[in-house]
Amino acid sequence: MVVAEINPVTYFKKYPKRFISWHVKDYKELGHSGKIDFNKIFLSAEKAGLKYVIAEVEDYNYPTITSVGLAWGYLYYQLLK
């Protein structure tokens, strides 16, 4: 949605509790490209009804397992706690 210049938070407010699973993707390891404000989006997780997150990494800066660890760490410690 963000890439299409649509604000997902607007949809969460308009249709609360309907977005139980999210597929999030960044251009580098999740949260490291600076192009998408995940903090702002995840502040609406409860209103949206979030239960499941699928995270995708577009390009790896490091070996795959390191990149996955960085993405998971950002998702868990910065966004979901």
C-alpha positions as CSV (number, residue, x, y, z in Angstrom):
1,M,0.0,0.0,0.0
2,V,2.8,2.4,0.9
3,V,4.5,1.9,-2.4
4,A,1.2,2.8,-4.2
5,E,1.1,5.9,-2.0
6,I,-1.9,4.7,0.0
7,N,-1.8,5.2,3.8
8,P,-2.7,1.8,5.4
9,V,-3.6,3.5,8.7
10,T,-6.5,5.2,6.9
11,Y,-7.8,1.7,6.0
12,F,-7.3,0.4,9.5
13,K,-9.5,3.3,10.8
14,K,-12.1,2.9,8.2
15,Y,-12.3,-0.9,8.5
16,P,-11.2,-1.8,12.0
17,K,-10.4,-5.4,13.0
18,R,-10.5,-6.6,9.4
19,F,-6.7,-6.9,8.8
20,I,-5.7,-9.9,10.8
21,S,-2.7,-10.8,8.7
22,W,-0.1,-8.4,7.2
23,H,2.5,-9.1,4.5
24,V,5.2,-6.5,5.2
25,K,8.1,-5.9,2.9
26,D,11.0,-3.5,2.8
27,Y,13.7,-2.8,0.3
28,K,16.5,-3.9,2.6
29,E,16.3,-5.8,5.9
30,L,13.0,-4.9,7.5
31,G,13.2,-1.4,9.0
32,H,16.6,-0.6,7.6
33,S,15.8,1.1,4.3
34,G,14.2,4.1,5.8
35,K,11.6,4.2,3.0
36,I,8.6,2.9,5.0
37,D,7.6,4.2,8.5
38,F,6.8,0.8,10.0
39,N,6.5,2.3,13.5
40,K,3.6,4.5,12.4
41,I,1.9,1.6,10.7
42,F,2.4,-0.9,13.6
43,L,1.0,1.6,16.1
44,S,-2.4,0.8,14.5
45,A,-1.9,-3.0,14.8
46,E,-4.5,-3.4,17.5
47,K,-7.1,-1.3,15.7
48,A,-6.5,-3.2,12.5
49,G,-6.9,-6.6,14.3
50,L,-3.4,-7.8,13.6
51,K,-2.7,-11.4,14.6
52,Y,-0.1,-12.6,12.0
53,V,2.8,-11.0,10.2
54,I,4.6,-12.3,7.1
55,A,7.8,-10.3,6.6
56,E,9.7,-10.2,3.3
57,V,13.1,-8.8,2.4
58,E,13.5,-7.5,-1.1
59,D,17.4,-7.4,-1.2
60,Y,19.9,-8.7,1.3
61,N,22.8,-6.7,2.5
62,Y,24.3,-9.6,4.4
63,P,24.2,-13.4,4.3
64,T,20.6,-14.6,4.2
65,I,20.4,-15.8,7.8
66,T,21.9,-12.6,9.1
67,S,19.4,-10.5,7.1
68,V,16.5,-12.6,8.4
69,G,17.8,-12.2,11.9
70,L,17.9,-8.4,11.5
71,A,14.4,-8.3,10.0
72,W,13.1,-10.5,12.8
73,G,14.8,-8.5,15.5
74,Y,13.4,-5.2,14.2
75,L,9.9,-6.7,13.9
76,Y,9.9,-8.3,17.3
77,Y,11.8,-5.8,19.4
78,Q,10.9,-2.5,17.7
79,L,7.3,-3.1,16.5
80,L,5.6,-5.8,18.4
81,K,6.7,-5.3,22.0
